[in-house]
Amino acid sequence: MPTALITGATAGIGAAFARRLAADGFDLVLLARDGDRLAGTARDLHDRYKVSTEIVVADLSTEEGLRTAEERLRTGVDLLINNAGFGNKGTFLNVPVSDELTMLKVHCEAVLRLTHAVLPGMLERGRGAVVNVSSVSAFATRGTYGASKAWVVSFSQGVASDIAGRSGGRVRVMALCPGFVHTEFHERAGMDTSGIPGFMWLEQDKVVDAGLRDLRRGVQVSVPGAQYKAIVGLTRFVPRGLAGRMSSRTGRKYD
Ligand SMILES: NC(=O)c1ccc[n+]([C@@H]2O[C@H](COP(=O)([O-])OP(=O)(O)OC[C@H]3O[C@@H](n4cnc5c(N)ncnc54)[C@H](OP(=O)(O)O)[C@@H]3O)[C@@H](O)[C@H]2O)c1
């Protein structure tokens, strides 16, 4: 059985990946901070899909959590989903700088270190994949969040190109860039989403489905949903300052 490690596997997009990969027959390693919730998720998925489920309780904003995750990855995993992430409540100067740095640790340092830990084994075995969950905000300025997600896209493309010659395309790295998805993300960040029009919301399972389909096709940057493919395409033609002002306002009302 192939094994997938998913960070942020207890809620939202990570939980949707866990359900889908279990249904596809992957054994699962589920990582998040809340141990009780992880254990419940692992039990449910094992009972429902008869796959093996292991939990890793780790906070990816800490050195200890990062080391724990790296060690588990070095023992061998076939698919890594770097998904854990969060939004801060407020725009740049309203957020404590320590919270912005925590975001860089989880969105950038964790993605870099976990990818670095898992790829050598994949290249040795000649198969495997890493999916780094970014966001469409990577394509238009949106504070530290958008900047961190732009880093994820650039990093993923860079690594994918670096390893392309070594794996003959059998080890893949892809950035997955969803638009708005109904998860716990906005509530946790205290964001009021009432002004976001219905057509801009994507379903978790469809995001996962589109992402895994693009991964099989060898796509490096996956943007689920026709509406977001169009928006990302348009950002190439709209002046960057205007796109930045629009993006900075959309869905950024705080309770
Ligand atoms: N929802 C959207 O509209 C949207 C759009 C584009 C991109 N994204 C991206 O999608 C990813 C998943 O977000 P989501 O919407 O599914 O959010 P979510 O429902 O809030 O789930 C976040 C998951 O990450 C875990 N997590 C958070 N901080 C962590 C940390 N420091 N260490 C380990 N695990 C941590 C949480 O579990 P614990 O609290 O137990 O640790 C939870 O399992 C994020 O990278 C987000 O930026 C979301």
The ligand as an ORCA input file, in Angstrom:
! r2SCAN-3c Opt
* xyz 0 1
  N     -10.099     27.820      2.879
  C      -9.703     28.581      1.877
  O     -10.461     29.424      1.336
  C      -8.304     28.416      1.319
  C      -8.026     28.983      0.072
  C      -6.755     28.850     -0.476
  C      -5.796     28.150      0.214
  N      -6.061     27.624      1.431
  C      -4.980     26.905      2.112
  O      -5.392     25.572      2.345
  C      -4.693     25.029      3.463
  C      -5.682     24.370      4.395
  O      -6.577     25.355      4.878
  P      -8.075     25.051      5.284
  O      -8.902     26.085      4.638
  O      -8.403     23.617      5.089
  O      -7.981     25.429      6.848
  P      -8.630     24.774      8.159
  O      -9.980     24.178      7.872
  O      -8.548     25.838      9.200
  O      -7.641     23.574      8.525
  C      -6.303     23.853      8.889
  C      -5.589     22.561      9.305
  O      -4.219     22.877      9.552
  C      -3.847     22.455     10.871
  N      -2.844     23.377     11.374
  C      -2.950     24.735     11.505
  N      -1.822     25.253     12.027
  C      -0.961     24.207     12.227
  C       0.352     24.098     12.769
  N       0.998     25.163     13.260
  N       0.933     22.873     12.814
  C       0.267     21.788     12.355
  N      -0.979     21.828     11.846
  C      -1.595     23.025     11.801
  C      -5.169     22.445     11.657
  O      -5.184     21.530     12.739
  P      -4.735     21.927     14.265
  O      -5.414     23.237     14.581
  O      -5.166     20.779     15.108
  O      -3.248     22.022     14.205
  C      -6.144     21.944     10.573
  O      -6.071     20.534     10.469
  C      -3.928     26.207      4.081
  O      -2.572     26.152      3.689
  C      -4.619     27.442      3.493
  O      -3.748     28.545      3.432
  C      -7.300     27.733      2.001
*
